[in-house]
Amino acid sequence: MQFNVFLPKETEHGKVPAVYFLAGLTCTEDNFAQKSGAFGPAAREGLVIICPDTSPRKVNIEGEDDDYDFGSGAGFYINATTPKWSKHYKMYDYIVNELPSVVAELPIDPKRVSISGHSMSVSAFAPIANPTNCPWGQKAFSGYLGEDNKEAWKEHDACELLSSTVDKTAKLDVLVDVGTSDNFLEKQLLLPNLEKAFKENGHDGQLKLRYQQGYDHSYYFISTFIDDHIRHHAKYLK
Ligand SMILES: N[C@@H](CCC(=O)N[C@@H](CSC=O)C(=O)NCC(=O)O)C(=O)O
């Protein structure tokens, strides 16, 4: 697996906080690194940025490169349990355990780490907020977890997690930006469901959902608002 890491100058003198950025469908470890404009703000705030790939590559599964929204470039950051995919597609373990143990060799403070992403993840750019109810999520979860394994689907759905797992008394501060001209806004992202889940589970006012007029789903959109997101993470990490 390949990944990119940005190290600010503060790492010359000790361990600093880090943000993982989970890129979206079709991306490699390079898209966010090359197109988001995140490194200037990260240098200002003294944050490490870690950019993982979005799936295993060239693992010889039949059809792995056939679709842009499933298989290569579309691991959905979950551990597949269906026999065809489960040997290699363990992206949840990779992000949560394996990659942190690899980057532990770098000057990163493991107690001050946060996570952000685009589209295929939640927090904070154009997230697929309720994947169990949209075509991208249903295709990915059927293929990786099994069509009948709906309970496992819920473990990877922000709306479901707000009702089942997140402490109702927790004080959340979630920043989400999405463009009003995003092609995927209505059919795939389902952000009104996220707003509803925040309200219904005692987190009213704890989601900052900003609809950015005229922006689409691209990295031009991300690069325009990345500074706010780096500041948002720095507020808690520093
Ligand atoms: N090819 C597809 C759309 C693919 C797309 O928009 N990918 C986005 C992420 S979408 C959700 O995860 C992306 O980041 N692409 C790479 C880039 O550098 O822009 C289609 O045509 O519909």
The ligand as an ORCA input file, in Angstrom:
! r2SCAN-3c Opt
* xyz 0 1
  N     -15.963      9.181    -12.468
  C     -17.183      9.381    -11.753
  C     -17.035     10.293    -10.564
  C     -15.785     10.093     -9.787
  C     -15.561     11.234     -8.819
  O     -16.181     12.272     -8.840
  N     -14.646     10.985     -7.917
  C     -14.371     11.966     -6.918
  C     -14.757     11.397     -5.604
  S     -16.463     10.912     -5.653
  C     -16.837     10.040     -4.249
  O     -16.172      9.360     -3.610
  C     -12.895     12.336     -6.961
  O     -12.332     12.778     -6.000
  N     -12.286     12.166     -8.134
  C     -10.849     12.369     -8.332
  C     -10.419     13.782     -8.611
  O      -9.178     14.039     -8.538
  O     -11.260     14.671     -8.871
  C     -18.237      9.989    -12.651
  O     -17.825     10.391    -13.730
  O     -19.387     10.073    -12.230
*
